[in-house]
Amino acid sequence: MRICLALLMASFISTGSAQSTVISLPAKADTAATSMPAATSAPAPAPAAPQVATPIVAPAAVTRPAPAPAAPQVVTPMVAPAVVTRPAPAPAAAPQVAPPAGAPAPVMALLRGQITLTSGGRPLRSNEAVDAVVYFRPATPVPLAVPNTPFVIKTERKTFAPRVLPIPVGASVRFPNNDPILHNVFSTTKEASFDLGLYGRSDGESYRFSQPGVIRVFCNVHHAMVAHVLVMDTPFFAKPDEHGRFRLVGVPPGPGELYVWHERSQLWRSAVVAGTDEEIVVPLELSKRRVPPHLNKTGQPYRRTRPDEY
């Protein structure tokens, strides 16, 4: 077949005929006759560009990202509810039992007694006992309460009033002058040495007593003017009445020491038990002078004056 086509093409080219020729090819026993139309004379076509067979490319496989692994499902364990621990309730306070009707109120411990005065073995009238001071020191000390307002010792008619004044440690005393003349209050006692100066009628000056003891106070102008400030380190003190009787109330029950001071006597002291309600008898022998001998604030003797002289 290929040979016949080659011969036909060669004949066409050599004759240049424009006619169409039908060529009968002998049939082969095993091949059917094929009729070809006559070729039309035309310029030879340019050789066709070789057909490059485009290889059939299988479509690119689309690569899809693998799905992200699913987050593992965390199974929340079943937790038993927390047990709330509540503090055990405080034990109930003991009920306040009111005292039965008619029962006496609790009585605070007290110390009471009587002062008797003698001089040279002879009894004296008890009214001089008002210048005594009775005080109690319990076995267990008790804190002091110091008032903000100062105590007062005034000068009047050339005397100190009161003549004897007990105060707690840390308290102050003011010394007003009610006389129409000049006074000069001072002390040379070791526990409280002071000089308030010379001043006329006025509210006076004050001094704070910071150490316990018996402080003698004088006037630098008038020799006979004497006062005693007893600075106490215990809150339990009192002055007897004009009959010499005394009472210390509110003292703690139990043992302690009782003291009785008088400017004309030796200090009296005794061990006692507060709360027994027994009367305590205190005998005092008055042997000292009412105005002790002393010098003025400069250490010089006082100038002699007449009793009626201001």
C-alpha positions, 0 to 999 in steps of 0.5 A: 500500500505504501509502495502504490502511494509513493508511485502515484506521488512521483507520477503527479510531480513529473507530469504536472498534470492538473487532471485527476487520475484514478488508479486502479490497484489490483485487489489482493485476495485478502485486501478490498479495493480502495478508490482514491479521488484524483489529485488536483495540481497544486503547489507542493505544500510545505512540509508539515511541522512534525506533530509533537505528540503532547504526552497525556499528563495525568492531572496533578494530584491535589495534595490537601493538607492532612487534617489537623489531628483532633484535640484529644478530648480531655475527660474531666474526672468527676471530683467529689465536692470539697468538704467545707470544714467549719470551725467547731462552735465555741463552747457556750459561755457559762450563763450569768447567774444573777444573785438571788433576790435579797442576797447582799452585794459583794463587799469590797475589802476595806481597812478601818481603824482608830488613831489615839494620840498621846504626848509624854504619856498623857492622852491628847485630844483626837482633833490633831489626828486630822494631820495624819496620813494613813496608807496601805501597800498591798503585797501585789502593787497596784497601778496609780491613776494620776489626775490631770488637774493639779492639787492646791495648797493655798497661802492664806493668813500666813499659813499653808492650807491644807497643812498636810496633802497626800498625792500620787506620784506624778501629780502636780500641786499649785500654790496660789497666794491669797494674802495681800503680801508676798510669799516665796514657796520653796523646798530643799527636800532631796526628792523634790527641791524647788523654788517658785520665787517671790510673788504676791496675790495671784494664782501662783505657780505649780510643781510636779512631784515625780518621786515618792517621799515626804516633802517639806514646803516652806515660805522664804519670808515667814519661818512659821509657814510649813506644809507637808506633801506626801507623795504616795506610790500606792493609790490607797491612802486617806486622812482621818477625821477629827475623831481619829477614825479612818477607812480605806475602801476598795483595797485588794483583799489579802496581806499588805502593810499599813502605815500611819504618818504624822508630822509630830510622830515616828512612822507607824507601820504594821503587817495586816490582812485586808478584808477581815473587817477588824478595827485596827488601833493605832497609838501615836506618841506626839513628841516632835515640834509642830514647826521644825527648825529650818533655815531659809532657801539660801541656808541662812537663819530667818529674820526675827519678826513679831507675831502680828507683823506681816 
